[in-house]
Amino acid sequence: MKPTTPEDLHDATFRFLKLLDRFHTGEDINERDFHDLFEKYDVIWDCLGYSNVVSEPSCELLIEDDISGKYIEPDFFAYSEYKNRWEIIDLKLPLESLILRSEGRRRRFTSKVEDYVAQIREYNQYFNEHDHRKHVESKHGIKIPKSPPVALVLGSNIEQKEIDDVTDRYDIDLDVYQYDHILDLLRNKIKEHTESSDSLPGATLATVIELKEQPTDGRGYLFDMGQEVNSNRVSLFVEKGVGLVLETTTKHGKSRKITVPLGDDLDIGEPAIVYIEIASSEGLSYVRMFLGPKILDEFVTTEEVPIDIFDDDGDMNISFGADMLGNNNGAFLMGEHLTYSKIHSLSTRLEIIDYLWRKWGFD
């Protein structure tokens, strides 16, 4: 598994949140959609304490048994870093209810979840056979134990103690991870990465932009911000042969750039959500640029990053479509532009991006 990065964290959290939202609002979301999400983002497994994930391992049936079919195929094998063992992970849908409550009876899982438990018992039957364990070790390079531990990913907003009270009554090693809990783990991990810098004073810009053409020469400005040409400035422009560039320039002439080449993430004639954060205080400064939910690039520095882009009334001084002298016009369409005189929390950032995502019909 690759190391966790801020880019992966933010993108995975946004995609996870969107998929849950689509499911709970009645869209036709199936287990495959969630499987693809888990398969794409190692950071989800990292949050759960797993590594070395094997997706859809086909395990042939070598010995006659009561197992239906010619093989079993769990969603994932994953190695638990906490428990130092391989486990089976099966993904189900985030059902609204997992547990039936009846007066005079103990709480129990719904019949649908009981079907999942029956499937887990088949896994136990399979791996209780020595030949099957050796076959999987030879084919997939991993040692699955007898009566292997299984984790089901399903459900949302159920008290974990209620779930544990039910699972403790089974004679199988079963854990249940709820989707909302995994989302909280992702959010907490982002907070760990950005807690110190998100509290800094600064500015946020969220823009829906469609680039119309590359400049024929030099730069084509989308906007230029600052008190004046010779002050600290923040500029967004398209540069011929380079792509989209976010540049900060201090009044002393020192500049830093974030460059996004035109291509898969951003192209001429395709609308995009550009979200920019600029923050600075003594000892720590940063600039981030997102394309929709994806962090395109960032730099963090102890040097001065200019944010004196506000006038005495607290409004931003922005020149749209040209630099501050009215030169180097950029060819673009702007669907919407939002500016804020502070850096937002993760939840608000996601809300702003989601608002633009929905309003302007992004996939």
N, C-alpha and C positions, 0 to 999 in steps of 0.2 A: 504494500500500500504506500502511496506517495504521502509526503508530509502535508499536514494541514496548512492551508494558506488562507489569508483573509478573503481572497477572491472566491475560493471554494466554499468557505463558510457562508458568505453573503448570498451567493448564487443558490446553494443548496437550501438555505433557509427560505428564500423567496419562493423557490419552486415547490418546496414542501408545503408552505403556507397556501400557495395557490391551488395545489392539488387537493388539499383538505377542503378548502373553500368550495371548489367546484363539486366535490363529492357531496358536501352537506347542503348545497343548493340544488341538488337533484340532477346534476349532469351525469351522463352515462360514463362513469369512471369505474374501471374494473381492477382486479388484482394485478394484472399485467402492468398497468400504469404505475402502481406503487413499486412493483418489482423493478421496472426500468429506472425509477428514481434511486432506489437503493443500489442498484448495479452501477449507476453512473458516479455516485458521490461517495468516495471513501470516508469523507468527513462524518457522514451519518454513522458509519460503523465505529469510527474513532470515538464519537460521543458515547456510544454504548459499551465501549471497552473491548471491541473485537478487532481482529486483524486477519490477514491471510484468507480472505473470503473466496470461496469457490461457488460460482453461480450455477444453479440447475445441474447438480452432479447426477448423472444417470448411473444407477446401481442395479445391475442385472440380477435377476432371481436365478440362483444356481441350484437351489434345493427346493423340492416340492413343499409347499406350505399353504397356509390359508390366506396368503396375500393375493389380492386380485391383480391380474396383469403379469407382464413378464419382467418388470423392473419397478423400482421405486425411484422417485425423482423429487427430493425436497427442493425448496426454493434456494437454500444456501447451506453450505458448511461454513462455519466461521470459528476462528480460534479465540477463546476468551482470555484476554490478558489478565483479568482479575482472578479467574479460577484455574488458569493453566491447563485448559482442556479444549478439545474440539466439541462443538455443539451444532445441533441442527436448528435452523431458523426457517420458519414458515410465515409468510405474509398473508394476512387476510384483510378484509375491508374494515374500515373504522366504523363498526356497527354502533348504532345509537344505544343499544342495550346489550349487555353481556350476561346479566344476572337476573334470574326470575326471583321475585319475592312473593311468598305465600304465607298467610297467617298459619301458625302452628307447624310450619315446616322449615327446615333449614334452607338457607339460600343455596341456589345451584345455578350452574350455567344454563343458558338457553339451549334448546335442542340443536340448533345450528352449531354452537360451540362444542356440544357433545360429539357431533360428527367429526369435528377437528381432532378431538381427543382420541376418537377411534382410529383416525389416521396415524396419530402418534404411536398408538399401540402396535400398528403394523411396522413402524420404524423399529420398535423394540424387538418384535419378532424377527425382523430381517437381521439386525445386528447382533442378536443373541447367538446366531450361527457363526462359528469360527471361519468357515469358508467364505462367507460374505464379508466379514471384516478384513480378511486377507485380500480378497478381490478388490475392495475399495482402496486399501492401502497400496496395492499394486497399480491400480488405474489412476487414482487421484493423489497419491503420495501423502496420505494422511491416515492417522490411526483413530478410528471412531470406536469408542468403548462399547461394551455390552450395555443394554438398556440406556442408550445415549440420552443426555440431557437435551431437551427441546425447548425452544422459546417461540411462542406465538406473538406476532405483532398484530394487534387488532384493538378496536375499541377506543373510546375517548371519554374523559371526564367521569371516570368511575373511581371511587376511593380505592387506593391500592390495597388497603387492609381487607376490603370486601373480596377482592380478587384472591388475595393470599389465603383467606379463610376457606375459599372453595378449592383452590389448587392443592392445599395441604392435605385434603382428604383423598387425593388420588395416590395410587401406588406407582406413579411415574414421576420422573424428574422434569417438572414443567414450570416454566416462567411465562409471564405475560407482560409484554411491553406495550403500553398504550401510545397512540400516535401523538396525542397532545403532550405527553411526557417527553417524547423524543424531540418535538418542536421546542419545548422549554430548554432541553439540553443544548440544542443548537444556538438558541438565543443567548444562553449563559456563556457559551464558548466565545461567541462574538463579543460579548461584554468583557470577557477576560482579555481579549486582544485589543479592544479599543477604549476601555474604561478611562484611561488617563487622558487620551486625546479628545474624546467626545465631550469632555467638560470644558474645553477651551472656548474662549470667545471667537466669533468668526462670522462666516456668511455661508448660505446655502442657495444654490440656483438649480432649478429643475425646468428643463426646456424640451419641448417637442420640436425637432428640427428635421427638415428634409433638405439635404444638399442638392443643388440643381446642377452644378458643374464645378470642375476644378478651375482655379484661376489660371489665366493664360500666362501669367508671369508673377512670381513672388507669392504674396499672401492675399487671401480674400477673407476679411474679418467678419465674424458673426457678431461679436461684441468686444468692446474694450472698456475696462472699468478703472477708475482712479480719479484723484482730484484734478490732475493735469498731466500733460505729457511727461514732464520730468519728475513726477511723483511715483510712489509705489503703484504698480498697475497689475491687473489680471486681464489676460486677453485670450479669446478663443478664436481661432482662425483655421482656414484650410490652406495648406501650403502645397504648391505644385510639386508632384513627385514624392511627397512625404505623407500627406493625409491630414487628419484633424489634429490640431495641436492646442493644448492648454499651456499657456506660458505665464509665469509670474516674473515680474521684473522689479527690482528694488530701485529706489531713487539714485543709488550709486552705480546702477548699470548691471548688477549681477542678476542673472536669469536662471530659471529652472524650467524644464519642459516635460510634459507628458504627451506622447505622440501615439496616435491610433491610426495605423495604416488602413487605407480603404481596402475592403475585402469582405470576408464572411460576416464580421460583426457590424460593419458600417459601409454603406456603398452609396454612390450617386443615385438619386431618385428614390431612395428608400427612407421612409420616416424613421426616426430613432428618438428615444428618450435619453437625453444627456443630463446627468445629475452630478453636480459639482459641490464639493465641500472645501472650504478654505478656513483654516484656523491658525491662530498664533497667540502665544504668550511667552513670557520669559522662560527660556529653557527648553521649550518644545513647540514645534510648528509642524503642520502637515497640510498637504493638498491631496484630495482624492477625486477621481473622476469615474463615474459609472456609466455604462450603457444599459439602460433599463435596470434589471436586477444585478447585472454583472459588473464587478469592479474591473475597469479596464487597466488602471494603473494607479499608483500612488507614490508619493515620496514623503518621508518623514525626516525632519532635519532640526538641528539646534540653531540653524542660521535664521535670519529674518525672512519670513514669508509675508509679503505685503497684504494687509487687509484694511489699510486706510482708504477705503473706497466709498465711505459714507460722507454725506454733507452734514452740516450742523443740525439738520432736522432728523438725522438718522436714515435718510433715504440714500440708496445707492446711486452713484454717478455712473451711468451706463450709456455708452454710445453704441447703438445697434446698427449692424450692417456696415460699419466702417471703423477705422481707428479714431482716436480722440481728435484728430485733425481733420476728420472727414475723408480720409484717403483709403485706398485699398478696399473697395467695396467687395463684399462677399455675396455670392449668388445662392440664396437659400429661401425656404419658406419656413416660417415659424408658426406652429399651431397654437402653442401656449407657452407662457413664460412665467414662472413663479420665483420670487426672491424672498429670502428670509434673512434677518440680521442675527442669526445664531446657527450653531450646529445642532441638529436634531438627534434624538435618541434613535436607536435601531427601529423600534416599533413605529415611530412617526415617519422615519425614512421610508420604511416599507409601505406605509399608508399613502404617502405622497406618490411613490412610484406606482403603486397599485391603482390609485386614482387616475393617473395619466394613462396607465396600461389599459384600463377599462374604457375610459372616455374616448380614447383614440383608436380602439379596436385592434390592439396588438395581439398576436397569437400567444 
